[in-house]
């Protein structure tokens, strides 16, 4: 997992999106600890933010939320998902994300 992660980092530094994502995803499959999976799934999501389509970014963050519902900074993930839900015209999902933000704390309210 560590070697694939480092390869992903190297490809990303060279601006090579596809091999970077491919190696990060291989690293996720080989990850042995939850902390490692968190780091790698976030690396995939952040890389997709730079080079992927809105749908890919949306799916990556949705998968992350499903895999790690106890992640300490879920509010940050929901704040990333909300504009993507707007952009992709997923009103029901946006409402769900807002409810989750409200549940996590009223200071996390995102304006429409």
C-alpha positions in Angstrom: 0.0 0.0 0.0 2.8 2.4 0.9 4.6 1.8 -2.4 1.4 2.5 -4.4 0.7 5.6 -2.4 4.2 6.9 -3.1 3.9 6.1 -6.8 0.6 8.0 -6.7 2.3 10.9 -5.1 5.1 10.9 -7.8 2.7 10.7 -10.7 0.6 13.5 -9.1 3.7 15.7 -8.8 4.4 15.1 -12.5 0.8 16.1 -13.4 -0.1 12.6 -14.5 -3.6 12.2 -13.2 -4.7 8.7 -14.4 -1.7 6.8 -13.1 -1.8 8.8 -9.9 -5.5 7.8 -9.2 -4.8 4.2 -10.3 -2.0 3.9 -7.8 -3.9 5.5 -5.0 -6.8 3.2 -5.6 -4.5 0.2 -5.5 -3.1 1.5 -2.3 -6.6 1.7 -0.8 -7.3 -1.9 -1.7 -4.0 -3.0 -0.1 -4.4 -0.7 3.0 -4.1 -2.6 6.3 -5.3 0.0 8.8 -8.4 2.3 9.0 -6.1 5.4 9.3 -4.3 4.4 6.1 -7.6 3.9 4.3 -8.7 7.4 5.5 -5.6 9.0 4.2 -5.7 7.2 0.9 -9.4 7.8 0.2 -8.9 11.4 0.9 -5.9 11.5 -1.4 -8.1 10.0 -4.2 -10.8 12.5 -3.5 -8.4 15.5 -3.4 -6.8 14.3 -6.7 -10.1 14.0 -8.3 -11.0 17.5 -7.2 -8.0 18.7 -9.2 -8.4 16.5 -12.3 -11.7 14.6 -12.2 -15.2 15.3 -13.2 -17.7 16.6 -10.6 -19.4 13.2 -10.6 -16.2 11.4 -9.8 -15.4 13.9 -7.0 -19.0 13.5 -5.7 -18.8 9.7 -5.7 -15.4 9.7 -4.0 -16.6 11.9 -1.1 -19.9 10.0 -0.8 -18.0 6.7 -0.6 -15.7 8.2 2.0 -18.7 9.3 4.2 -20.2 5.9 3.9 -17.0 4.1 4.8 -16.1 6.4 7.7 -19.2 7.8 9.3 -17.2 8.5 12.5 -14.5 10.6 10.8 -13.8 13.5 13.1 -14.2 16.2 10.4 -17.2 15.0 8.5 -18.5 18.5 8.4 -15.6 19.5 6.0 -16.6 16.6 3.7 -20.3 17.6 3.7 -19.3 21.2 2.9 -17.5 19.8 -0.1 -20.4 17.6 -1.1 -23.1 20.3 -0.9 -21.9 22.5 -3.9 -21.3 19.3 -5.9 -24.9 18.2 -5.1 -26.1 21.6 -6.3 -24.0 21.3 -9.5 -25.2 17.8 -10.2 -28.8 18.7 -9.4 -29.1 16.3 -6.5 -31.5 18.3 -4.3 -32.4 15.4 -2.1 -28.8 14.6 -1.4 -28.1 18.3 -0.7 -30.9 18.3 1.9 -29.5 15.2 3.5 -26.0 16.8 3.7 -27.5 19.9 5.3 -29.3 17.8 7.9 -26.0 16.0 8.6 -24.2 19.4 9.0 -27.0 20.5 11.3 -26.7 17.4 13.3 -22.9 17.9 13.6 -23.4 21.4 14.9 -25.3 24.6 14.0 -22.1 26.5 13.2 -21.7 24.3 10.1 -24.7 25.7 8.4 -24.1 26.3 4.7 -26.1 29.0 2.8 -28.1 28.1 -0.3 
